[in-house]
């Protein structure tokens, strides 16, 4: 029985904190050092500023159209490439610090946990993301991209609330859209380099863009290299626990055969190596030790390659813009892991997977008259993943025997296929100063899979085929907008968002083999107002969240002995709150930016969780979700002849969070924290700039991810059980330089 309990506990812990090689982590994390033109626009738009009266306003594509930020009736945060650099935003996940209501944590180079307004929480990558991730509007069903360094990005848009009618399935919490720079008709280039410590943080990138045939064919090619040691160290295996090494190269061709046609082709290749679930044993959620001790260094290596083709055709005869997109992405992953995360050599795992994603989309944006326009389209996506995992279990240390006396090696192979098709449409109606948008999307999803297990060398293989998951769902959205003046508007919206469910693995009872997708109805009222150099965007919202897919848990094994780790539905969640963003250009040389979100997200009914596990959740809070987050930043520029000296300082913070636990009587609380960042940069008229910067200047200690010991305790292995934590980055300081030409 003890042996079976150890197997169950190992499965539970590695399912909660496992290396992503063995999960249905569909998608790819494409290179962002590939395409570009103007610093802050896509598609060759002339400038980032949308209006001379409001320098804080920019052009965004939140509704698959180019529109002014202040006129879009959606809660959107948009940060330009220059703003990202000024605020020390080094990876995509760092944008959460400057986006009200957005929460992103990561415990591996291959995955991240993301939610918006407490909705769409994704804790492990066997669950489909609840917040959509897009690169230039192309869906990426994988959270690992959020860990990628930001290179050659024009801007990042974060859309809060369900975005299914325009952006598709799995956007019930919202969407993150990364817009890369596009090739232009003029020559330009840039070089960027950063060196920082104390964790040997180095980054260099470059890109060049120009015409091959003026007004007909242009190109952009870019490359980047980034490396860092991280702050955690393994005292047993003697190495960095959470390093990162990323190399990227890519290129874009932009073909304009006629004034009404633009065809863009993109290819990229990325190689990422880094720490994977680098948890250290801690006494509790206030233990901020940086050193751990595992028998091997947990590592994951990922190779991404992607190709996409996009055509945009303005058919003036029928007042329609046609957009067609086709994309192919491949992700090859390999990794090794100490599955018990401790100094006793109990469980080791290694393996790999190949994930292939194919996506196609066709949109028709038609203006029928001055009062009516429509956006309709079709979408299809198919991904397949094949993976292998080899686990080596040694029971000898637990029984006081020499290592290798009692061992077992098992191999499992998995195959997953997910197919999605959708049709969608939105009607935009304008009556004077009043706009009405009515949209809907119909999605069909089918998920199949199988797993082959070999318990020991020479043993017969056991094949497990879970039931097919298939679902048809409809997502509506209605938005009413009133534009009181050119600089003041209000809006109200009602929208439904959905996320697909999935399958559980061998050992699950028939009633646990599948879990349902979750859904949310969101009701929102907002306003956007600007005057001179001041702009304020604010909203209040209420979410009615059903069939919530929370953290995974342990359920009784189908054999009646021990437990098995499963994904499951928890029940109902009520989420409500308010968000505000403000931008104030005090003078042409002095600017303030701030944001704040209060999110009250609580589980109001955990009956589904109780029916499956036999226990209640430990807390009504959603794990890793703070009740508030905020940012305040100021930038001051001092002109010096043809140069300028730029001072930038800011503080970001979030409230307390609850860590992961399976104990119904324990709710580990992670303390709130605030981080202070700053930089001083000298900019020259020639396009060269050099500066010094620091992040987490006061060396605030905080925990990024936390899993308590309850899984092992529940399996009867309290003697070796320990809490696990990944620490947040400590103080980092360095220099950076940039050259634009």
Secondary structure, 3 states (H helix, E strand, C coil): CHHHHHHHHHHHHHHHHCCHHHCCCCCCCCCCCCCCCCCCCCCCCCCCEEECCEEEEEEECCCCCCEEHHHCCCEEEEEEHHHHHHCCCCEHHHHHHHCCCEEEEEEECCEEEEEECCECCCCCCCCCCCEEEEECCEECCCCHHHHCECCCEEEEEEEECCCHHHHCCCCCCEEEEEEECCCCCCCEEEEEEEEEECCCEEEEEEEEEEEEECCCEEEEEEEEEEEECCCCEECCCCEECCCEEEEEEEEEEEEEEECCEEEEEEEEEEEEEEEECCCEEECCCCCCCCEECCCCCCEEEEEEEEEEEEEEEEEHHHCEEEEEEEEEEEEEEEEEEECCCCCCCCEEEEEEEEEEEEEEEEEEEEECCCCEEEEEEEEEEEEEEEEEEEEEEECHHHHCCCCCCCEEEEEEEEEEEEEEEEEEEEEEEEECCEEEEEEEEEEEEEEEEEEEEECCCCCCEEEECCCCEEEEEEEEEEEEEEEEECCEEEEEEEEEEECCCEECCCCCCHHHCEECCCEEEEEEEEEEEEECCEEEEEEEEEEEEEEEECCCEEEECCCCCCEEEECCEEEEEEEEEEEEEEEEEEECCEEEEEEEEEEEEEEEECHHHHHHHCCCCCCCECCCCCCEEEEEEEEEEEEECCEEEEEEEEEEEECCEECECCCCCCCCEECCEEEEEEEEEEECCCCEEEEEEEECCCCCCCEEEEECCHHHHHCCCHHHCCEEEEECCCCEEEEEEEEEC
